[in-house]
Amino acid sequence: MEDQQINHSAIQVEKEEYKKQQRRDKLKQFLTISSPILVLILWEFLSRTGLIDHRFFPPPTLILSTLYQMGLSGELFNHIEVSLIRIICGFLLGVIPAICIGLLMGMYAPIRHFLSPLVMAFMPIPTLAMLPIILIIFGIGEFSKMVTIAISVFFPVVINTAAGVTNIDRIYVDVAKNYGANAKKFFFKIALPGSLPVMLEGIQMGQAIALLTIVAAEMIGANSGIGYVIWMNYKAFLLPQMYVGLVLISFFGYLFSLIIRGLQSKLIPWK
């Protein structure tokens, strides 16, 4: 009888904890959604009432209306397609070698000591400052823009990947050595899984940098893309159209971030 009462009490406690956790989750969701909505409502009110200059800060409803009209024309989707191809190809062009080199730097000290000075020397140089050299080598075309994105993505990913390997708990390395794991098994069983949490954080940073880079690159030397839309409408003082480009960049940045977070939950569920 006493055991039944204890079990019943434990179940009640678990139910109460579950309900509390649900309330906390709902509160987090509410706060996540409410902050951007509140900013948009405030922006709309200030612009409509003239408290801020609507010429420079058009109301969000006007921006959405402009987005809809630009979408109907079909031209906007062409710019989006061009930018996405550049971003995805440039991102992969930078991330894949960065992961390979970062893993090698983390696994082998001679490679790390050899490459670290080069990485540290080139990393502080803004990617756009290297754009003239990129254009000289690769010419004015799509590939040069992809290379620009790849360079900007490469450094945060390679550094985080190498750091992820070097920070693996020493006990796993010792166990692998004691059981005679060869380089291939150590790579796939220890180095790669152990570095994933930090590596994916580097990839998260890389996707944000890729968006920043493509906008700047398209502003400087392109006749299509979201950055081109922002820059040309700014020069023509068509600010609602300019804000449409900014909204698109913000949207894709958030979308890519969600995709990478989803990838993290699948690859490293323990985190």
C-alpha positions in Angstrom: 0.0 0.0 0.0 2.8 2.4 1.0 4.7 1.5 -2.2 1.6 2.3 -4.3 1.3 5.7 -2.6 5.0 6.4 -3.2 4.7 5.5 -6.9 1.5 7.6 -7.2 3.3 10.6 -5.6 6.3 10.1 -7.9 4.0 10.0 -11.0 2.3 13.2 -9.8 5.7 14.9 -9.3 6.7 13.9 -12.8 3.5 15.2 -14.3 4.0 18.5 -12.5 7.5 18.8 -13.8 6.3 18.0 -17.3 3.7 20.7 -17.1 6.2 23.2 -15.8 8.6 22.3 -18.7 5.8 22.8 -21.2 5.0 26.2 -19.7 8.6 27.2 -19.9 8.8 26.0 -23.6 5.7 28.0 -24.5 7.1 31.1 -22.8 10.4 30.7 -24.8 8.4 30.3 -28.0 6.3 33.4 -27.2 9.3 35.5 -26.4 11.1 34.3 -29.6 8.1 35.3 -31.8 7.1 38.4 -29.9 10.4 40.4 -30.2 10.4 40.7 -34.0 6.6 41.3 -34.1 7.0 44.1 -31.5 9.8 45.7 -33.5 7.8 45.6 -36.7 4.7 47.1 -35.0 6.7 49.9 -33.5 8.4 50.6 -36.8 5.0 50.7 -38.6 3.6 53.1 -36.0 6.6 55.4 -36.0 6.7 55.6 -39.8 3.0 56.1 -40.2 2.8 58.8 -37.6 5.9 60.6 -39.0 8.0 60.2 -35.8 10.6 58.8 -38.1 11.1 59.9 -41.8 9.1 57.4 -43.9 11.3 58.3 -46.9 14.3 56.6 -45.2 12.3 54.1 -43.1 9.2 53.1 -45.1 6.6 51.1 -43.0 7.0 47.3 -43.1 3.6 47.0 -44.8 4.9 49.0 -47.7 8.0 46.9 -47.9 5.9 43.7 -47.9 3.7 45.2 -50.6 6.8 46.0 -52.7 8.1 42.5 -52.1 4.9 41.1 -53.5 4.9 43.3 -56.5 8.6 42.5 -57.3 7.8 38.9 -56.9 4.9 39.1 -59.4 7.2 40.5 -62.0 9.5 37.5 -61.8 12.7 39.5 -61.9 13.2 39.1 -58.1 13.3 35.3 -58.3 16.1 35.5 -60.9 18.2 37.6 -58.5 17.4 35.2 -55.6 18.4 32.2 -57.8 21.7 33.7 -58.8 22.6 34.6 -55.3 21.7 31.2 -53.8 23.8 29.4 -56.5 26.7 31.6 -55.6 26.3 31.2 -51.9 25.8 27.4 -51.9 28.6 26.7 -54.4 31.0 29.1 -52.7 30.0 27.8 -49.2 30.8 24.2 -50.3 34.0 25.3 -52.0 35.2 26.7 -48.7 33.8 24.3 -46.2 34.9 21.0 -47.7 38.6 21.8 -47.8 38.4 23.6 -44.5 37.0 20.5 -42.8 39.7 18.3 -44.3 42.6 20.6 -43.5 41.2 21.4 -40.0 41.0 17.7 -39.2 44.5 17.1 -40.4 45.8 20.1 -38.3 44.0 18.7 -35.2 45.2 15.1 -35.7 48.9 15.8 -36.6 51.0 18.3 -34.7 53.6 18.8 -37.6 50.8 19.8 -40.0 49.3 22.1 -37.4 52.6 23.8 -36.7 53.3 24.2 -40.4 49.9 25.6 -41.4 48.9 27.6 -38.3 51.2 30.6 -39.2 49.7 30.8 -42.7 46.1 30.6 -41.4 46.8 33.2 -38.7 48.5 35.5 -41.2 45.7 35.4 -43.9 42.7 35.3 -41.5 42.7 39.0 -40.5 42.8 40.2 -44.1 39.2 41.2 -45.1 38.0 39.0 -48.0 36.9 42.0 -50.0 40.4 43.5 -49.7 41.5 40.4 -51.6 38.9 40.9 -54.3 41.3 42.6 -56.8 43.7 39.7 -56.5 40.8 37.2 -56.9 39.6 39.1 -60.0 43.1 39.1 -61.5 43.5 35.3 -61.0 39.9 34.1 -61.8 38.6 36.9 -63.9 35.2 38.7 -63.8 32.7 36.0 -63.6 30.6 33.7 -61.4 33.6 31.6 -60.2 35.4 34.6 -58.8 32.3 35.4 -56.6 32.2 31.8 -55.4 35.9 31.9 -54.6 35.3 35.1 -52.6 32.7 33.4 -50.5 34.8 30.3 -50.2 37.8 32.3 -48.8 35.5 34.1 -46.2 34.0 30.8 -45.1 37.3 28.8 -45.0 39.0 30.4 -42.0 36.3 30.1 -39.3 35.6 26.5 -40.3 39.2 25.4 -40.4 40.1 27.0 -37.1 37.0 25.6 -35.3 37.5 22.1 -36.8 41.2 22.0 -35.7 40.2 23.3 -32.2 37.5 20.6 -32.0 40.0 17.8 -32.6 42.6 19.1 -30.3 40.0 19.6 -27.5 38.8 15.9 -27.7 39.0 14.3 -24.2 42.4 12.6 -24.0 40.9 9.4 -22.7 39.3 8.7 -26.1 42.7 9.1 -27.8 44.4 6.8 -25.3 41.7 4.1 -25.7 42.1 4.3 -29.5 45.8 3.9 -29.2 45.6 1.0 -26.7 43.3 -0.9 -29.0 45.6 -0.3 -32.0 43.3 1.9 -34.0 44.8 2.8 -37.4 44.7 6.3 -38.9 41.5 5.6 -40.8 39.6 4.4 -37.7 40.9 7.2 -35.6 39.8 9.7 -38.2 36.2 8.3 -38.5 35.6 7.1 -35.0 37.4 9.7 -32.8 38.5 12.8 -34.7 35.5 13.5 -36.9 32.7 12.8 -34.3 34.7 14.5 -31.5 35.2 17.6 -33.5 31.6 17.9 -34.8 30.2 20.2 -32.1 32.9 22.8 -32.5 33.1 22.3 -36.3 29.4 22.9 -36.7 29.7 26.1 -34.8 32.3 27.2 -37.2 30.0 26.2 -40.1 27.3 28.3 -38.5 29.6 31.3 -38.4 30.6 30.5 -42.0 27.1 30.7 -43.4 26.6 34.1 -41.8 29.9 35.4 -43.2 28.9 33.9 -46.6 25.8 36.1 -46.7 27.7 39.2 -45.7 30.3 38.5 -48.4 28.0 37.8 -51.2 26.0 41.0 -50.6 29.2 43.1 -50.6 30.6 41.2 -53.7 27.4 41.7 -55.6 27.4 45.4 -54.7 30.9 45.9 -56.1 31.1 43.8 -59.3 27.8 42.2 -60.4 24.8 42.9 -62.5 22.5 40.5 -60.7 21.8 39.1 -57.2 20.3 40.3 -54.0 23.3 42.6 -53.3 22.9 44.1 -56.7 19.2 44.8 -56.0 20.1 46.5 -52.7 22.8 48.7 -54.2 21.0 49.7 -57.4 17.8 50.7 -55.6 19.8 52.6 -53.0 21.5 54.6 -55.8 18.1 55.3 -57.4 16.7 56.2 -53.9 14.0 53.4 -54.2 14.3 52.6 -50.6 11.3 50.1 -50.3 13.0 48.0 -53.0 16.3 48.3 -51.2 14.7 47.1 -48.0 13.2 44.1 -49.9 16.8 43.0 -50.6 17.7 43.4 -46.9 14.6 41.4 -45.9 15.6 38.6 -48.2 19.1 38.4 -46.8 17.7 38.3 -43.3 15.3 35.6 -44.2 17.9 33.4 -45.9 20.3 33.9 -43.0 17.6 32.7 -40.5 16.7 29.8 -42.8 20.3 28.6 -43.2 20.8 28.9 -39.5 17.7 26.7 -38.8 19.0 24.2 -41.3 22.4 24.0 -39.6 20.8 23.8 -36.2 18.6 20.9 -37.4 21.7 19.2 -38.8 23.3 19.6 -35.4 20.4 18.0 -33.6 20.7 15.0 -36.0 24.5 14.6 -36.0 25.2 15.5 -32.3 22.0 14.8 -30.4 23.9 14.6 -27.1 24.6 18.3 -27.5 
